[in-house]
Amino acid sequence: MTTLRVIVDQLVAEVPGGIGRYTEELTRQLIATAPAGCDVEGIVSSLPQPALDALNHRLPGLAHLHKAPLARRELALAWQYGVRVPIGDGGMMHAPSLLAPMHRHDRRGDGDQLAVTIHDVVPWTHPETLKPHGVAWHKAMARRAQRHADAIVVPTHAVGTQLDEILNLGDRVRVIGGAASSSLRLPSDEDVRAAALGLPPSYVLTIGTAEPRKGLAPLIQSLGLLEDRELPLLVVGPQGWGDVSVQGLAAAAGLPEGRVQTLGVLSDEDLAVVLRRATVFVYPSLAEGFGLPIVEAFQFGTPVIHSDDPALVEVGGGAGLVVERNPGMGYPERLAAAIAQVTTDRALSDRLRVQATDRARAFSWRDSAERVWQLHADL
């Protein structure tokens, strides 16, 4: 039996985030698509037995779950400094992040292989949006990957190109993207949920936080430039970022109370309803590695407007309306013009809905898993 060991520790992080969802979806499909004679095992930091049982329940079909002798924080530090931790390593190993045991080995002859994943280059390009120790950890682990990893998985060619300017990874970079969550499906009680959420008949929708990189400030400013003074913006995600809040940004833009509404973090069922009913989904982010929210919007046939960040342009594939960033030079005005176009031009809106639905078919967790298996076969 050939075994692929996947580091699933992000699932038990205090805030699993997007990488946690990526880890869960990819691991489930790696189990589902395992070739004949292959199985999948997990690697996790030290946890109490109930937590291990819960993790096994979330990943049905996992052949075995290896528990490290160290808790998550200590394990991350040990791997950062190259300390070997007995955890069933060796053989084929796949890390859905940079959290991985990277040591010197014969990358061509000893039978061991390790692929790690770098989701974006934010620690280098926008370090101010992360905690200082997080920036240091990511950079240190990326340097270890440069020296010891057999392959580096990135979600887009855009990230691969950016990484090439930062690290010399040669021909080890492989592009394997993600997809919308398998649980992001429209529920049968859609109308009840829409009423409970207080969704208006028409609204602009975005997903993100108030951190500058996400471009929420220029999007909020664009509302004040629209002729339609009633069209609201609904924001899915945390209420604020540091000392910056969504409502504070709205007040600074001179918008009346209620024009910008925060929905907080939603369940997949509620998020599906909100995405499906949006008049237009706007993703104004200044820097991304993949841009999962626009894939989620595509899945529900919602017209999408997004920035010209290279990763978003790549993932969008021409299915959305692209707006030039350059935030110091009229970005709110360009966003407002795009929103006005989509909300007033029925033919354009209908065309974007068709393109969104078609583009959504390009993303599949099953396809991503099969490409991971092929990557390890090639190694």
C-alpha positions in Angstrom: 0.0 0.0 0.0 1.3 3.4 -1.0 0.5 6.2 1.5 0.2 9.9 1.1 0.4 11.8 4.4 -1.4 15.1 4.6 -0.7 17.7 7.2 -4.2 18.6 8.4 -3.3 20.6 11.4 -4.9 23.9 10.1 -8.3 22.3 10.8 -7.6 22.6 14.5 -6.1 26.1 14.4 -7.8 28.7 16.6 -9.0 30.5 13.4 -8.8 27.9 10.6 -9.6 30.5 8.0 -9.5 29.9 4.3 -6.5 27.6 4.6 -8.5 25.4 7.0 -11.3 25.1 4.5 -8.8 24.4 1.7 -7.2 21.7 3.8 -10.5 20.0 4.6 -11.9 20.1 1.1 -8.6 19.0 -0.5 -8.1 16.1 2.0 -11.6 14.8 1.5 -11.1 14.7 -2.2 -7.6 13.1 -2.0 -9.3 10.3 0.0 -12.1 10.0 -2.6 -9.7 10.0 -5.6 -7.0 7.8 -4.2 -5.6 5.5 -6.9 -5.9 1.8 -6.4 -3.3 0.6 -3.8 -3.0 4.1 -2.3 -4.4 5.5 0.9 -4.4 8.8 2.8 -3.2 9.5 6.3 -3.3 12.7 8.4 -0.7 14.4 10.5 -1.8 16.7 13.3 -0.3 18.4 16.4 -0.9 17.0 19.9 -4.6 17.0 20.7 -6.9 15.4 23.4 -8.6 12.2 22.2 -12.1 13.9 21.7 -10.6 16.4 19.3 -8.8 13.6 17.4 -12.1 11.7 17.2 -13.9 14.8 15.9 -11.1 15.3 13.3 -11.5 11.7 12.1 -15.2 12.2 11.8 -14.7 15.3 9.6 -12.4 13.3 7.3 -14.1 10.0 6.7 -11.9 7.4 5.0 -8.7 8.7 6.5 -6.5 5.5 7.0 -4.7 6.8 10.1 -4.2 10.1 12.0 -0.7 10.6 13.3 -0.5 12.8 16.4 2.7 14.8 17.0 4.2 14.9 20.5 4.0 18.7 20.4 1.1 21.2 20.5 0.4 23.3 17.4 2.5 26.4 18.5 5.5 24.3 19.5 5.3 22.2 16.4 5.3 25.2 14.2 8.4 26.6 16.0 10.2 23.2 15.9 9.6 22.9 12.1 10.6 26.6 11.6 14.0 25.8 13.1 14.4 22.5 11.4 14.0 20.3 14.6 13.0 16.8 13.7 9.8 15.7 15.4 8.8 12.0 15.4 5.5 12.0 13.6 5.4 9.3 11.0 7.1 11.5 8.4 8.9 10.2 5.3 7.5 8.7 2.2 5.0 10.9 0.3 3.9 14.0 2.2 1.6 16.9 1.2 1.3 20.1 3.2 -1.7 22.4 2.3 0.3 25.3 3.8 3.9 26.0 4.8 3.5 24.1 8.1 5.6 21.1 7.3 8.7 19.2 8.4 11.3 20.4 5.9 14.7 18.7 6.2 17.7 18.0 4.0 17.1 14.9 2.0 18.0 13.5 -1.4 15.2 15.0 -3.5 15.9 12.5 -6.3 16.9 9.2 -4.7 15.7 8.4 -1.2 12.0 7.8 -1.9 10.9 10.6 0.4 9.0 13.6 -1.1 7.4 16.7 0.2 5.1 19.2 -1.5 4.2 22.4 0.4 1.7 25.1 -0.5 2.2 28.9 -0.6 -1.1 30.6 -1.1 0.0 34.2 -1.7 2.9 36.6 -1.3 1.2 38.9 1.2 4.0 38.4 3.8 6.4 40.1 1.3 4.1 42.6 -0.4 1.7 43.6 2.4 3.4 42.6 5.7 1.5 45.3 7.6 -1.7 43.3 7.3 -0.2 40.4 9.3 1.2 40.1 12.8 5.0 40.6 12.8 5.7 37.0 14.1 3.4 35.7 11.3 5.5 37.5 8.7 8.7 36.2 10.1 7.4 32.6 10.3 6.1 32.6 6.7 9.3 34.0 5.4 11.4 31.5 7.4 9.3 28.6 6.2 9.4 29.8 2.6 13.2 29.8 2.8 13.2 26.2 4.2 10.9 25.3 1.3 13.3 26.8 -1.1 16.1 24.6 0.2 14.2 21.3 1.0 10.8 21.0 -0.6 10.4 18.8 -3.7 7.5 20.8 -5.0 5.8 24.1 -4.2 2.1 24.3 -4.9 0.6 27.7 -5.7 -3.1 28.5 -6.4 -2.4 30.6 -9.5 0.2 31.4 -12.1 0.2 34.9 -10.8 1.4 33.8 -7.4 4.0 31.6 -9.1 5.3 34.6 -11.1 5.4 36.8 -7.9 7.2 34.1 -6.0 9.8 33.7 -8.7 10.8 37.4 -8.1 11.2 36.7 -4.4 12.6 33.1 -4.2 14.5 31.0 -6.7 12.3 27.9 -6.8 13.3 26.8 -10.3 11.0 24.3 -11.9 9.5 23.0 -8.7 6.4 25.3 -8.8 3.0 23.6 -9.6 -0.2 25.5 -10.1 -3.2 23.8 -8.4 -6.2 26.0 -7.6 -9.1 25.5 -5.3 -12.9 25.7 -5.6 -16.0 26.7 -3.7 -16.8 24.7 -0.6 -18.8 21.5 -1.2 -21.2 22.7 1.6 -21.9 26.0 -0.1 -25.3 25.1 -1.5 -28.7 26.9 -1.6 -30.8 25.6 1.3 -34.5 24.6 0.9 -35.6 27.4 3.3 -34.0 30.2 1.2 -36.9 32.6 1.7 -37.0 32.1 5.5 -33.3 32.8 5.7 -33.4 35.8 3.5 -36.2 37.3 5.7 -34.2 36.5 8.9 -31.1 38.3 7.4 -33.2 41.3 6.4 -32.0 41.2 2.8 -33.2 44.1 0.7 -34.6 43.4 -2.8 -31.5 44.9 -4.5 -28.0 45.2 -3.1 -24.2 45.3 -3.8 -22.4 42.5 -2.0 -18.8 42.1 -0.9 -16.8 39.7 1.3 -13.8 40.8 3.3 -12.4 42.8 6.2 -11.6 46.4 6.7 -7.9 45.9 6.2 -6.5 48.2 3.5 -5.4 45.3 1.2 -9.0 44.2 0.7 -10.0 47.5 -0.9 -13.2 48.0 1.2 -12.6 51.7 1.7 -12.6 52.6 -2.0 -15.7 50.4 -2.5 -17.5 52.2 0.3 -16.5 55.5 -1.2 -17.9 54.5 -4.5 -21.4 54.2 -3.1 -21.5 58.0 -2.6 -20.7 58.5 -6.3 -23.7 56.5 -7.5 -26.8 58.2 -8.9 -28.8 55.5 -7.1 -28.5 56.9 -3.5 -30.6 54.0 -2.1 -28.6 51.0 -3.3 -27.0 49.5 -0.2 -23.8 47.6 0.3 -23.8 44.4 2.3 -20.5 43.3 3.8 -19.9 39.7 4.8 -17.0 39.1 7.2 -15.7 40.4 10.5 -16.9 43.8 11.7 -13.5 45.4 11.8 -9.7 45.1 11.5 -7.6 46.5 14.3 -8.9 50.1 14.9 -10.7 50.2 11.6 -14.4 49.3 11.3 -16.7 49.0 8.4 -19.1 51.6 9.9 -16.2 53.9 10.5 -15.3 53.7 6.8 -18.9 54.4 5.9 -19.1 57.4 8.2 -15.8 58.8 6.8 -17.2 58.5 3.3 -20.2 60.6 4.4 -22.8 57.8 3.8 -26.0 57.8 5.8 -26.6 55.2 8.5 -27.8 51.9 7.0 -26.3 52.4 3.5 -23.6 50.0 4.4 -24.7 46.9 6.4 -22.5 44.3 8.0 -23.7 40.7 8.1 -20.7 39.3 10.0 -19.4 35.8 9.5 -22.2 33.6 7.9 -22.9 29.9 7.8 -22.5 28.3 4.3 -26.3 28.1 4.0 -26.8 31.8 4.7 -23.9 32.8 2.5 -25.4 30.9 -0.4 -28.6 32.8 0.0 -26.8 36.2 0.2 -24.7 35.4 -2.9 -27.7 34.1 -4.9 -29.8 37.2 -4.3 -27.1 39.9 -4.8 -27.6 42.3 -7.6 -23.9 42.4 -8.1 -20.9 41.0 -6.2 -17.9 43.4 -6.0 -14.4 42.2 -5.0 -12.1 45.3 -5.0 -9.1 43.6 -3.3 -5.7 45.1 -4.1 -3.7 41.8 -3.7 -4.8 38.2 -3.7 -3.4 34.7 -4.2 -6.6 33.2 -5.6 -9.7 35.1 -4.8 -12.1 32.4 -3.6 -15.1 34.8 -3.1 -15.4 35.5 -6.8 -15.5 31.7 -7.5 -18.3 31.4 -4.9 -20.2 34.2 -6.6 -19.8 32.6 -10.0 -21.3 29.4 -8.6 -24.6 31.2 -8.0 -24.6 33.0 -11.4 -24.1 36.4 -9.7 -22.6 39.2 -11.8 -19.1 39.9 -10.6 -17.0 43.0 -10.6 -13.4 42.6 -9.4 -10.1 44.5 -9.4 -7.3 43.9 -12.0 -5.1 42.1 -9.4 -3.3 39.5 -11.5 -4.6 36.5 -9.5 -8.2 37.8 -9.8 -7.9 38.4 -13.5 -6.6 34.8 -13.9 -9.3 33.2 -11.8 -12.0 35.4 -13.3 -11.1 34.3 -16.8 -13.0 37.2 -18.4 -16.3 36.2 -16.7 -16.4 39.4 -14.5 -16.1 43.1 -15.1 -12.5 44.1 -14.4 -11.7 47.5 -12.8 -8.2 49.0 -12.7 -6.9 49.4 -9.1 -4.4 52.2 -8.7 -6.2 53.3 -5.5 -4.7 56.7 -5.4 -6.0 57.6 -8.9 -9.8 57.4 -9.1 -10.4 53.8 -8.0 -13.7 54.7 -6.2 -14.9 56.5 -9.3 -14.1 53.5 -11.5 -15.8 51.1 -9.1 -18.9 53.4 -9.1 -19.0 53.4 -12.9 -18.8 49.6 -13.1 -21.5 49.2 -10.4 -23.7 51.6 -12.3 -23.2 49.7 -15.5 -24.2 46.4 -14.1 -27.2 47.7 -12.1 -28.7 49.7 -15.0 -27.8 47.6 -18.1 -30.0 44.5 -18.0 -28.3 43.0 -21.1 -24.9 43.4 -19.4 -26.1 41.9 -16.1 -27.7 38.9 -17.9 -24.5 38.3 -19.9 -22.4 38.4 -16.7 -24.7 35.9 -15.1 -24.3 33.5 -18.0 -20.5 33.9 -18.0 -20.4 33.4 -14.2 -22.2 30.1 -14.4 -20.0 28.9 -17.2 -16.8 30.0 -15.4 -17.8 28.2 -12.2 -17.5 24.9 -14.0 -13.8 25.4 -14.2 -13.3 24.9 -10.5 -13.5 21.5 -8.8 -12.0 20.1 -5.7 -12.0 16.7 -7.3 -9.9 18.0 -10.2 -7.5 19.7 -7.7 -7.1 16.4 -5.8 -6.4 14.5 -8.9 -3.7 17.0 -9.9 -2.1 16.6 -6.4 -2.0 12.8 -6.9 -0.4 13.3 -10.4 2.1 15.7 -8.9 3.3 13.1 -6.4 3.3 10.5 -9.1 5.6 12.7 -11.2 7.9 13.3 -8.2 
